[in-house]
Amino acid sequence: MNKLFTPSIILAFILFRISACNSDSKEFHIVENTELEITVKKTFMDRGIIYLNDAYFLRSWCGLITPPPNWLKKSIYQYNENKTRIDFEIMKPPFRFIKHKGEKEFYVIKNQDTLKFRLENSYE
């Protein structure tokens, strides 16, 4: 039994590594070192993560740095005097998403408003 058990474990490990390396996932985590400028046409929310165009993702709760426009005010969550957060899921497409490399901030352009956000708790 020992002779069969060892090759089975090795084979299982090799198959696991091959499947992990050949993952079909084309999703890219947006972090501080990301450089990105896209028109977002589709969003999807799953367990606190927002997916943009089925290709990029970030945490859905993001710090809003700029004062909110009127159309956004009803979705604001103020957790202290100096910090305002929104659930990024409310940003219904289409909108422009701009993130410069080396910055923790990103920009969303929607309804002729430019909103500046801060990445929250990036997993780099």
C-alpha positions in Angstrom: 0.0 0.0 0.0 2.9 2.4 0.7 4.3 1.9 -2.8 0.9 3.1 -4.3 0.3 5.8 -1.8 3.5 7.8 -2.5 3.2 8.0 -6.3 -0.5 9.0 -5.8 0.4 11.9 -3.6 3.2 13.1 -6.0 0.8 12.8 -9.0 -1.9 14.7 -7.1 0.6 17.5 -6.2 1.8 17.8 -9.8 -1.8 18.0 -11.2 -2.6 20.7 -8.6 0.4 22.8 -9.6 -0.4 22.4 -13.3 -4.0 23.5 -12.8 -2.9 26.5 -10.6 -0.4 27.6 -13.3 -2.9 27.2 -16.1 -5.7 29.2 -14.4 -8.1 30.9 -16.8 -8.3 33.8 -14.4 -7.6 37.1 -16.2 -8.6 39.2 -13.3 -6.0 41.8 -12.0 -6.0 43.2 -8.5 -5.8 47.0 -8.5 -3.1 48.0 -6.1 -0.8 51.0 -5.5 1.6 50.0 -8.3 -1.2 49.6 -10.9 -1.4 51.9 -13.9 -4.8 51.8 -15.5 -7.1 54.0 -17.5 -10.3 52.3 -18.8 -13.9 52.9 -19.5 -15.9 50.7 -17.2 -18.9 49.2 -18.9 -19.7 46.4 -16.5 -19.4 45.9 -12.7 -20.0 42.9 -10.6 -19.9 42.7 -6.8 -19.0 39.6 -4.8 -18.1 39.4 -1.1 -16.9 43.0 -0.8 -14.9 43.0 -4.0 -16.0 45.0 -7.0 -15.0 43.7 -10.5 -14.6 46.0 -13.4 -15.2 44.8 -16.9 -14.6 41.2 -15.7 -10.9 41.9 -15.7 -9.9 44.1 -12.7 -10.9 44.1 -9.1 -10.6 46.1 -5.9 -12.3 46.3 -2.5 -15.8 47.9 -2.8 -15.5 50.2 0.2 -13.2 53.0 -0.9 -12.4 56.3 0.8 -13.9 59.3 -1.0 -11.4 62.2 -0.9 -13.3 64.8 -3.0 -16.6 66.4 -1.8 -19.5 64.2 -3.0 -21.7 65.5 -5.8 -25.5 65.7 -5.1 -26.2 62.5 -6.9 -23.8 60.6 -4.7 -24.7 62.1 -1.3 -27.4 59.6 -0.4 -24.9 56.7 -0.6 -22.3 58.2 1.7 -21.1 56.5 4.9 -19.4 58.9 7.2 -17.4 57.0 9.8 -15.7 60.0 11.4 -15.4 63.7 10.8 -12.5 63.4 8.4 -13.2 60.2 6.5 -16.0 59.5 4.1 -16.5 56.1 2.5 -18.9 54.9 -0.1 -19.8 51.5 -1.3 -18.1 51.6 -4.7 -20.8 49.3 -6.1 -23.2 52.3 -6.4 -21.0 53.6 -9.2 -23.1 52.2 -12.0 -21.4 52.0 -15.4 -20.5 53.6 -17.7 -17.7 55.6 -16.1 -14.0 56.3 -16.6 -11.6 54.7 -14.1 -8.0 56.2 -13.9 -5.3 54.9 -11.6 -1.7 56.2 -11.8 1.2 53.9 -10.9 2.7 54.4 -7.4 -0.4 56.3 -6.0 -3.0 55.0 -3.5 -5.6 57.2 -5.1 -7.7 56.6 -8.2 -10.2 58.7 -10.1 -13.7 58.0 -11.4 -15.2 60.3 -14.0 -19.0 60.1 -14.1 -21.8 62.6 -14.8 -19.2 65.2 -15.6 -17.8 64.9 -12.1 -14.3 63.8 -11.2 -14.2 61.8 -8.0 -11.0 61.0 -6.2 -10.9 57.8 -4.1 -8.3 56.1 -1.9 -7.6 52.4 -2.1 -8.5 50.8 1.2 -6.5 47.9 2.7 -4.8 46.8 -0.5 -3.4 43.3 -0.4 0.0 43.8 -2.1 
